[in-house]
Amino acid sequence: ENVDMLEMLSLGRGQGPRIEEILRNAMQRGKWVFLQNCHLGHSWLQNLQKVIHSMQTEQLHPDFRLWLSSLPDDQIPGSVIQSSLKVAMEQPRGVKANL
């Protein structure tokens, strides 16, 4: 039952329309969406910005969540970053010394 609650998608060529449809469905039904590799979807990032902006004004299901993953990238719109909770994963210092 819970397996159907998560949609995992990788950004890439031609994925934009499919992702938008899945996002709209997830917003209404309370699903979680995980968009991977946002740094690879430069051409679609402005659409992502519009979708995230609409999330602030549309009626959202209380269980809806949107997760994004990306390498550091200057082309990700600032408003997307500002309206997000951020988690950074960095290699701990001294890892090579401990190997």
N, C-alpha and C positions, 0 to 999 in steps of 0.2 A: 504494500500500500504506500509506504513512504518513498519507495524507489521512484515512483512517478512524480514526486514533488520537486525533483531537481533536473534541470535541463543544462547540459554542458555543451558549449559550442566554442569553436576556435574561429577567431576572425581571420578572414582571408578573402581571396577573390570570389566575388559573387555571393557572399553570405549575407549581405546587408538586408535584402527583403525578407529572407527567412528569419533572421534574428529579430527584426522588427515585429513580425507576426508572432513569434514565440514570446517576446517581451509583453506585447499587448495581452495575450492570453494569460500569461503568468500574473500580470497586474490584476486581472479580474478574478483569477482562481486561487491566488495565494501561493503560487509556486515560487521556487528559488531558481534563478538563472545565473550561471557562471560563464562569463565571457572570457575566454583565455586568449592570450597573445594580442592584446589590444594594440601593442606597438606595431603589429603587422597590418592593421586596418586603417592606415592613414586616410584613405579616401572616404571612409565611412565614419570617421570620428566626429565630424560636424553633425551627422544624423544622430549619433549617440548623444551628443550635447543636447539636441532638441528633445530627444526621448527623455533624458534625465530632467530637463526643465519642465516637461509636461507632467512628470511624476509629482511635481510639487503642487500642481493645480488640479490634477485629475483625482477622482476617488480611487484610492488603492485598497486592495484587500490587505488587512492587517498582517497577514503572514507572508506577503510578498517580500522577497529579498533579491538584490542584484549584486553579484560579486564580479569584480573585474581583476584580471591579472595582466601585468605588463612589465617589460623591462623599462628602466628609466628612459623617457622619451620627451623631448621638447614639443612635439606636435600634439600631445594630448591636451585638449582645451583646458585652460585654467579653471573654468567654472565647473568642469567635471571633477577636477582634483579638489577644489574648494568645498564642494558639496558632498564629499566622500569622507568616510573614516579610512585612514591609511594604516597599513601594516607593512613594515619594511623587514625584509629578511636579509641579513648581512652575515658574512662569514665572521665568526668570532676571531679576535686577535690571538695570535699564537697557535693557530691550528697546526701549521706545519711543524712547529716545535714539538707538538704533542703526538705526531705520527711516528 
